[in-house]
């Protein structure tokens, strides 16, 4: 009877363990994507940037390269959006999958912040 119980419970336990690990990889991917987006916004916000969108995209990708997380994300997309007053960076990617042949879950994180600029009393 114990062998039968073990035969039934072992796959369930294994599935539960892999589910927890896959969930941890998903949340780690979300945190990395958010950190990259924040790094891009931080760099693009500085006053006097000639190309804030290009700076944001380059800094977000550089952050992923420097931290070694570029290898853990596939189908990476870094989309900066710059208006007169704000910069927004969206980082989307697929995280690592534990099951070979199946794509990992997609994560997408956005960070935004106001552009820094100097104004005079006459121009707000």
N, C-alpha and C positions, 0 to 999 in steps of 0.2 A: 504494500500500500504506500509506503514511503517513497518508493521509486516512482510510482505513478504521480504522486503529489509533486515531487521534484521535477518530473518531466513537464508538468503543467506550469508550475511556478517559475522555473528557470527562464523560459523565454519572456514571460511577463516582467520579471525582474531585470533582465537584460534590456528590454525595450524601455523600461522606466529609466535606467541608468543612461542609455543613449539619448533619451529625450531631455534629461536634465543637462547633459553635456551640450547638446545642440542648442538648447535654450540659452546656456551661458555664452556660447559662441555668437548667437544672435545679439544678445545684449552688449557683448564686447564690441561687435561690429557697429552697433548704434552709437556707443560711446566714442569710438574712434572716428566715425563719420562726423559727429557733432564737434569733436575737438578740431578736426581738419577744417570744418566750415568756420568755426570761431577764429581759427588762426588766419584764414583768408580774409575774414571781415576785419580783424585787428590790423592786418597789414594794409588793407585798402582804405581804411578810414583816415589815415594820416593825411594832413593837409599838404598839398603840393604834388600829389601823385599824378603823373602825366596820364597814366592809363590804369585807373583803379580796378577795372574788371580784369585786366591781364595780371595785375599784381595779386589780386585775390585768388585767381585760379592757380597761378604759379606757386604762391605760398601754401595753399592747401595741399597741392601735390607734393611740394617739398616736405611738408610736415609728415605726410604718409610715407615718403621715402626715408626720411631721417629716422622715423620710429620703427621702420621695418614692417609696417602694416600693409604696404602696397602689395605684398605677396599674399595676404590673407583676404583681399577683396578682388572680386572680378566684376567685369562690366561696369567699371568705374565711370561716373559722370560727375563733373564739377561744373556747375552752372552759376556764374556770378551775374547779378542784376544790379545795375547802378542807375539811380535817379539823381536829381539835383541835390537831394538832401539825405539820401540813404543808400547803403550798400547791403545787398542780401546775397548770401552764398548758400547754394543747395548742393549737398554731396549725396549721391545715390550710388549704391553698389550692391553686389550679392556677397554674402558672407560665405565662409567655408561650410561645406556640407560633409557630414560624417558618412553618408551613403554614396558610394562611387556611382557616377553616372547621373545623379540627380543634382540639379542646381541648388545652391544654398538659398536661404530666404533673403528677400530684398530688404534693404534698409535705406532710409532716406531721412536726412536731417538738414535743417535749415537754421542758419544764424543770420542776424541782421543787426545793423547799428547805424547811427547817424554819421554822415561824413563830416569831418572836422574842417572848418573854414573860418577865416577871420572876416569879421564884418566891421563896418563903421557905424556910427550913430545914424547916418542917413540911409544905409541899406541894411535891413535886418537879415 
